[in-house]
Amino acid sequence: MAGTAQAQEPNRFVMVTHGVPSDPFWSVVKNGAEAAAETVGAELEYRAPSTFDMAKMQQLVEAAVASDPDGLIVSFTDEDALGGVIQEASDNGIPVITINSGGDVAHKYGARLHVGQSEYEAGKRAAERMQEMGVEKAVCVNHEQGNQGLDQRCDGFLEGFDGNAEQLATTYDPTSIRNAIVAYLNENSDVRGILTLGALAAEPMIQAMREQGATDMFTLGTFDLSPGILEALEAEDLDFAIDQQQYLQGYLPVMFLDQYAKNGLLPAGDVATGPGFVTPENAAQVLDLSEQGIR
């Protein structure tokens, strides 16, 4: 042999999300991404701000682009803050896959693919489900107003109720969420449906309902899963959770980018990971996987 083949450097992918460390949803996304990177032998760098901060997230994405990775994965939560830097990555030849939020606008900025769910349609389906359960008036609790994915969930929910629902904006502090919900319900006694947009808000809401002995008085739903949410479903203290299979939002982009880097292959269209509904009837089947950090 004239020479020996040199070992190929592993692909390096950077994932930047808006998920705060206290949100169990994003630990599952990260688990999926790390599992995929291990499977294909890629290097994965996961980055996220310590609080919901679009300016900080923009800085993280800019730093990721400057490092010239083999692929970039971004939760596209704010078009104004992130659109330009995603376009810059694409212009520089860095393939971008968006996840979780922003699938309706990501392609405008050169993203190759979106992996997630239609947040607006998922919100409408939550409204339809509550109405089928007899709810005439409801509230959507938004713990990250300005996150376009969460805003779209509430927009779809309000549209589904045709004006018979309102949005309640809170912070992501559990005590503030609990107090805001209790105060709102005391002022709006005709509200009988409550939708939260993730575990950060759902678990304080469930706690408040239990403390007030009011779980049977309301139809309670949430987006996304956590062990606490699944336990509440099993106990029938929560009526449904919308599952977008966030493990796949971490796992699939890494697999797709690895195939693109090695073989130039990508799916021909966006990949929907949800929505699906978890109810008291099927919560037990999901709980074991949640404890493993997969659901």
C-alpha positions as CSV (number, residue, x, y, z in Angstrom):
1,M,0.0,0.0,0.0
2,A,1.2,3.4,-0.9
3,G,0.0,4.8,2.4
4,T,-2.4,4.3,5.2
5,A,-5.9,5.9,5.4
6,Q,-6.2,8.6,7.9
7,A,-9.0,8.4,10.4
8,Q,-11.9,10.7,9.6
9,E,-12.6,13.4,12.2
10,P,-16.0,13.0,13.9
11,N,-18.7,15.4,12.8
12,R,-19.3,18.2,15.3
13,F,-22.9,19.5,15.8
14,V,-24.0,22.3,18.0
15,M,-27.6,22.4,19.5
16,V,-28.8,25.7,21.0
17,T,-32.2,25.8,22.7
18,H,-34.1,28.3,24.8
19,G,-34.8,25.6,27.5
20,V,-34.1,26.8,31.0
21,P,-32.3,24.2,33.3
22,S,-35.3,23.8,35.5
23,D,-37.6,22.7,32.7
24,P,-37.7,18.8,32.5
25,F,-38.9,19.0,28.9
26,W,-35.4,20.1,27.7
27,S,-33.5,17.4,29.6
28,V,-35.3,14.8,27.5
29,V,-34.5,16.7,24.2
30,K,-30.8,16.7,25.3
31,N,-30.9,13.0,26.2
32,G,-32.2,12.3,22.7
33,A,-29.5,14.4,21.1
34,E,-26.7,12.8,23.1
35,A,-28.0,9.3,22.4
36,A,-28.0,10.0,18.6
37,A,-24.5,11.5,18.8
38,E,-23.2,8.4,20.6
39,T,-24.8,6.1,18.0
40,V,-23.2,7.9,15.0
41,G,-19.9,8.8,16.7
42,A,-20.5,12.5,16.4
43,E,-19.5,15.3,18.8
44,L,-22.4,17.2,20.3
45,E,-22.3,20.5,22.1
46,Y,-25.5,21.5,23.8
47,R,-26.0,25.1,24.8
48,A,-28.9,27.0,26.5
49,P,-29.3,30.2,28.5
50,S,-29.8,30.0,32.2
51,T,-33.1,32.0,31.9
52,F,-35.5,32.6,29.1
53,D,-33.5,35.3,27.4
54,M,-33.6,35.9,23.7
55,A,-30.6,38.3,23.6
56,K,-28.5,35.6,25.4
57,M,-29.8,32.9,23.1
58,Q,-28.9,35.0,20.1
59,Q,-25.4,35.4,21.4
60,L,-25.2,31.6,21.9
61,V,-26.3,30.9,18.3
62,E,-23.8,33.6,17.0
63,A,-21.0,31.9,18.9
64,A,-22.1,28.5,17.5
65,V,-22.0,29.8,13.9
66,A,-18.6,31.4,14.5
67,S,-17.2,28.0,15.6
68,D,-18.1,26.6,12.1
69,P,-19.7,23.3,13.1
70,D,-20.7,20.6,10.7
71,G,-24.4,21.3,11.6
72,L,-26.5,23.5,13.8
73,I,-29.7,22.7,15.6
74,V,-31.8,25.6,17.0
75,S,-35.1,25.9,18.8
76,F,-36.4,28.8,16.7
77,T,-38.4,30.7,19.3
78,D,-38.1,34.2,18.1
79,E,-37.9,35.2,14.4
80,D,-36.7,38.7,15.1
81,A,-33.9,37.6,17.4
82,L,-32.7,34.5,15.6
83,G,-33.8,34.8,11.9
84,G,-30.7,36.8,10.8
85,V,-28.2,34.5,12.5
86,I,-29.8,31.4,11.1
87,Q,-29.6,33.0,7.7
88,E,-25.9,33.7,8.3
89,A,-25.3,30.1,9.2
90,S,-27.0,28.9,6.0
91,D,-25.1,31.5,3.9
92,N,-21.8,30.2,5.3
93,G,-22.7,26.6,4.3
94,I,-23.7,25.4,7.8
95,P,-26.7,23.1,7.5
96,V,-29.4,24.2,10.0
97,I,-32.3,22.1,11.4
98,T,-34.8,23.9,13.6
99,I,-36.7,22.1,16.3
100,N,-39.7,22.6,18.6
101,S,-40.6,26.2,17.5
102,G,-40.7,28.3,14.4
103,G,-41.4,25.6,11.8
104,D,-43.7,28.0,10.0
105,V,-41.0,30.5,9.2
106,A,-37.7,28.6,9.5
107,H,-37.4,27.9,5.7
108,K,-37.4,31.7,5.0
109,Y,-34.0,31.8,6.7
110,G,-32.4,28.9,5.0
111,A,-33.1,26.1,7.5
112,R,-33.0,22.7,5.8
113,L,-35.6,21.0,7.9
114,H,-37.9,21.5,11.0
115,V,-38.5,18.7,13.5
116,G,-41.5,19.4,15.8
117,Q,-45.2,20.0,15.8
118,S,-47.6,22.7,14.6
119,E,-48.1,24.6,17.8
120,Y,-51.1,26.5,16.6
121,E,-52.9,23.3,15.5
122,A,-52.0,21.6,18.7
123,G,-53.6,24.4,20.7
124,K,-56.8,24.2,18.6
125,R,-56.9,20.5,19.3
126,A,-56.6,21.1,23.0
127,A,-59.6,23.5,22.8
128,E,-61.6,21.0,20.8
129,R,-60.9,18.3,23.4
130,M,-61.9,20.5,26.3
131,Q,-65.2,21.4,24.5
132,E,-65.9,17.8,23.9
133,M,-65.6,17.3,27.7
134,G,-68.2,20.0,28.3
135,V,-66.0,23.2,28.9
136,E,-67.6,26.4,27.7
137,K,-65.0,28.9,28.9
138,A,-61.2,28.4,29.6
139,V,-57.9,30.0,30.2
140,C,-54.5,29.4,28.6
141,V,-51.6,30.0,31.1
142,N,-48.5,31.2,29.2
143,H,-45.3,31.1,31.3
144,E,-43.0,32.4,28.6
145,Q,-44.9,35.1,26.7
146,G,-42.8,36.2,23.7
147,N,-41.7,32.6,23.0
148,Q,-43.4,32.3,19.6
149,G,-44.1,28.6,20.0
150,L,-45.9,29.0,23.3
151,D,-47.7,32.1,21.9
152,Q,-48.9,30.0,19.0
153,R,-50.2,27.3,21.3
154,C,-52.4,29.9,23.1
155,D,-53.4,31.5,19.9
156,G,-54.7,28.2,18.6
157,F,-56.4,27.5,21.9
158,L,-58.2,30.8,21.9
159,E,-59.2,30.4,18.3
160,G,-60.6,26.9,19.1
161,F,-62.8,28.4,21.8
162,D,-64.0,31.1,19.4
163,G,-63.6,34.0,21.9
164,N,-64.5,32.0,25.0
165,A,-61.0,31.8,26.3
166,E,-58.3,34.2,27.6
167,Q,-54.6,34.1,27.9
168,L,-53.0,34.5,31.4
169,A,-49.3,35.6,31.2
170,T,-47.1,34.6,34.1
171,T,-43.4,34.2,34.8
172,Y,-41.8,30.7,35.0
173,D,-41.5,30.9,38.8
174,P,-43.6,28.1,40.3
175,T,-45.0,30.2,43.2
176,S,-45.9,33.1,40.9
177,I,-47.7,30.7,38.5
178,R,-49.7,29.1,41.3
179,N,-50.7,32.5,42.8
180,A,-51.6,33.9,39.4
181,I,-53.8,31.0,38.5
182,V,-55.6,31.0,41.9
183,A,-56.2,34.8,41.6
184,Y,-57.5,34.5,38.1
185,L,-60.0,31.8,38.9
186,N,-61.2,33.7,41.9
187,E,-61.9,36.7,39.6
188,N,-63.4,34.5,36.8
189,S,-65.7,32.0,38.4
190,D,-67.2,30.9,35.0
191,V,-63.9,29.5,33.8
192,R,-63.9,25.7,33.9
193,G,-61.0,24.7,31.7
194,I,-57.3,25.4,32.3
195,L,-54.5,24.7,29.8
196,T,-50.8,25.1,30.7
197,L,-48.1,25.1,28.1
198,G,-45.5,22.9,29.8
199,A,-44.4,21.2,33.0
200,L,-43.1,24.4,34.5
201,A,-46.6,25.7,34.7
202,A,-48.6,22.4,34.9
203,E,-47.1,21.2,38.1
204,P,-47.8,24.4,40.1
205,M,-51.3,24.4,38.6
206,I,-51.9,20.8,39.7
207,Q,-50.6,21.6,43.2
208,A,-52.9,24.6,43.5
209,M,-55.9,22.5,42.4
210,R,-55.0,19.8,44.9
211,E,-54.6,22.3,47.7
212,Q,-58.0,23.8,46.9
213,G,-59.7,20.4,46.5
214,A,-60.7,21.5,43.1
215,T,-59.3,19.0,40.6
216,D,-62.8,17.7,39.9
217,M,-64.2,21.2,39.4
218,F,-62.1,21.9,36.3
219,T,-61.0,20.2,33.1
220,L,-57.2,20.4,33.3
221,G,-54.8,20.0,30.4
222,T,-51.2,20.7,29.6
223,F,-48.6,20.5,26.9
224,D,-45.6,18.1,27.3
225,L,-44.8,15.4,29.8
226,S,-42.8,15.0,33.0
227,P,-42.9,12.4,35.8
228,G,-45.1,14.7,37.9
229,I,-47.6,15.2,35.0
230,L,-47.8,11.5,34.4
231,E,-48.4,10.8,38.0
232,A,-51.2,13.4,38.0
233,L,-52.7,11.7,35.0
234,E,-52.6,8.3,36.7
235,A,-54.3,9.8,39.8
236,E,-56.9,11.4,37.5
237,D,-56.0,14.9,38.8
238,L,-55.2,15.9,35.2
239,D,-57.4,15.2,32.2
240,F,-54.9,15.1,29.3
241,A,-51.3,16.1,28.3
242,I,-50.3,16.8,24.7
243,D,-47.2,14.8,23.9
244,Q,-44.8,16.1,21.1
245,Q,-42.3,13.3,21.7
246,Q,-39.5,15.7,22.5
247,Y,-36.9,12.9,22.7
248,L,-37.2,12.7,18.9
249,Q,-36.7,16.5,18.6
250,G,-33.2,15.9,20.0
251,Y,-32.5,12.5,18.4
252,L,-33.6,13.0,14.8
253,P,-31.8,16.2,14.0
254,V,-28.5,14.7,15.0
255,M,-29.1,11.6,12.9
256,F,-30.3,13.7,9.9
257,L,-27.3,16.1,10.1
258,D,-24.9,13.1,10.3
259,Q,-26.4,11.6,7.2
260,Y,-26.2,14.9,5.4
261,A,-22.6,15.4,6.3
262,K,-21.7,11.8,5.3
263,N,-24.0,11.1,2.3
264,G,-25.8,14.3,1.4
265,L,-29.1,12.8,2.6
266,L,-32.0,14.6,4.2
267,P,-35.8,14.0,4.4
268,A,-37.8,15.7,1.7
269,G,-40.0,17.5,4.2
270,D,-40.4,18.6,7.8
271,V,-40.9,15.9,10.4
272,A,-43.9,16.1,12.7
273,T,-43.3,14.6,16.2
274,G,-46.7,15.4,17.6
275,P,-49.3,16.2,18.8
276,G,-50.5,13.1,20.5
277,F,-52.7,12.9,23.7
278,V,-51.7,11.1,26.9
279,T,-54.7,10.5,29.2
280,P,-55.4,8.7,32.5
281,E,-56.1,5.6,30.5
282,N,-52.6,5.3,28.9
283,A,-50.4,7.3,31.3
284,A,-49.0,4.1,33.0
285,Q,-47.6,2.9,29.6
286,V,-45.6,6.2,29.3
287,L,-44.4,6.5,32.9
288,D,-41.6,4.0,32.7
289,L,-40.1,5.7,29.6
290,S,-40.4,9.1,31.4
291,E,-38.4,7.8,34.3
292,Q,-35.7,6.8,31.8
293,G,-35.6,10.3,30.4
294,I,-37.2,9.3,27.0
295,R,-40.8,10.6,27.4
